[in-house]
Amino acid sequence: MEKKYLNIKECAVYTGFSKETLYRFTKRGYIPFAKLGNRLIRFDRDDIDSLMNKFKKKDINSECLEVIG
C-alpha cells in the first residue's frame, strides 16, 4: 500500500523535482501542502498527481482527430 502523504524527499523522488524546487513551489503557492509544526511539511499524493497531470503534454494526434472528425 502506498503512502498517502509524502515528505519532501519522497515527493522529490516521486515527481523528479529537486527538493529546492519543491520548497520554491510551496513558498509561491504552486503546490498544496500541509505544514506540521514549525518545520515539517507533507504533500498529499493525490494533489501531486493532479499537479503532475497539468504538466502532461496533450496528445496532438487525438486533438487533430477531434477537430477533423
C-alpha positions in Angstrom: 0.0 0.0 0.0 1.4 3.4 -1.0 1.7 6.2 1.5 -1.0 8.9 1.1 1.3 11.7 2.4 4.9 12.2 1.3 7.7 14.1 3.0 9.9 16.5 0.9 12.4 13.8 0.0 9.8 11.2 -1.0 8.0 13.9 -3.1 11.2 14.8 -4.8 11.8 11.2 -5.8 8.1 10.7 -6.8 8.0 13.8 -9.0 11.6 14.2 -10.2 11.7 17.7 -8.9 14.6 18.7 -6.7 13.9 19.4 -3.0 14.8 23.1 -3.7 12.2 23.3 -6.5 9.5 21.8 -4.2 10.4 24.3 -1.5 10.1 27.1 -4.0 6.8 25.8 -5.3 5.4 25.7 -1.7 6.6 29.2 -1.0 5.0 30.6 -4.1 1.8 28.6 -3.6 2.1 26.5 -6.7 1.8 23.2 -4.8 -0.6 22.3 -2.0 1.0 21.0 1.3 0.3 20.6 4.9 2.6 22.1 7.5 3.1 20.1 10.7 4.6 22.1 13.5 7.2 24.6 12.7 9.2 22.8 10.0 7.7 19.5 8.8 5.7 19.6 5.5 3.8 16.8 3.9 2.3 16.5 0.4 -0.9 14.6 -0.4 -0.1 12.1 -3.2 -3.5 12.9 -4.9 -2.7 16.6 -5.0 0.7 15.8 -6.5 -0.8 13.5 -9.1 -3.3 16.3 -10.1 -0.5 18.8 -10.4 1.6 16.4 -12.5 -1.3 15.8 -14.8 -1.3 19.5 -15.6 2.3 19.2 -16.8 1.5 16.4 -19.2 1.7 17.2 -22.9 -1.6 16.7 -24.8 -1.7 14.0 -27.5 -1.7 16.2 -30.6 -3.0 13.3 -32.8 -6.1 12.9 -30.7 -6.8 16.6 -30.8 -6.4 16.6 -34.6 -8.9 13.7 -34.9 -11.4 15.6 -32.8 -11.2 18.7 -35.0 -11.2 16.7 -38.2 -13.8 14.1 -37.1 
